[in-house]
Amino acid sequence: MAFVEDELRLIHAIALNKRAIKYIKANLPKSYKRDRRIKAHKELIKRYKIALQKLSL
């Protein structure tokens, strides 16, 4: 049961980070700070996907 919950949490976290990127792109003016925020969210998405792959092995 915990396996399924962990998997769902990771999937949900990936979705939230994708939504955050869309929000940042739509509502913040282009700047270095904006680019760093987007990059941070993309890095989190990569980490979550790797964790999801390890979990499903």
MODELLER restraints for C-alpha pairs under 7 A, 6 or more apart:
rsr = mdl.restraints
at = mdl.atoms
rsr.add(forms.Gaussian(group=physical.xy_distance, feature=features.Distance(at['CA:7:A'], at['CA:52:A']), mean=6.44, stdev=0.5))
rsr.add(forms.Gaussian(group=physical.xy_distance, feature=features.Distance(at['CA:10:A'], at['CA:48:A']), mean=6.00, stdev=0.5))
rsr.add(forms.Gaussian(group=physical.xy_distance, feature=features.Distance(at['CA:10:A'], at['CA:52:A']), mean=6.52, stdev=0.5))
rsr.add(forms.Gaussian(group=physical.xy_distance, feature=features.Distance(at['CA:14:A'], at['CA:45:A']), mean=5.40, stdev=0.5))
rsr.add(forms.Gaussian(group=physical.xy_distance, feature=features.Distance(at['CA:14:A'], at['CA:48:A']), mean=6.59, stdev=0.5))
rsr.add(forms.Gaussian(group=physical.xy_distance, feature=features.Distance(at['CA:17:A'], at['CA:41:A']), mean=5.76, stdev=0.5))
rsr.add(forms.Gaussian(group=physical.xy_distance, feature=features.Distance(at['CA:17:A'], at['CA:45:A']), mean=6.66, stdev=0.5))
rsr.add(forms.Gaussian(group=physical.xy_distance, feature=features.Distance(at['CA:21:A'], at['CA:38:A']), mean=5.72, stdev=0.5))
rsr.add(forms.Gaussian(group=physical.xy_distance, feature=features.Distance(at['CA:21:A'], at['CA:41:A']), mean=6.78, stdev=0.5))
rsr.add(forms.Gaussian(group=physical.xy_distance, feature=features.Distance(at['CA:28:A'], at['CA:34:A']), mean=6.80, stdev=0.5))
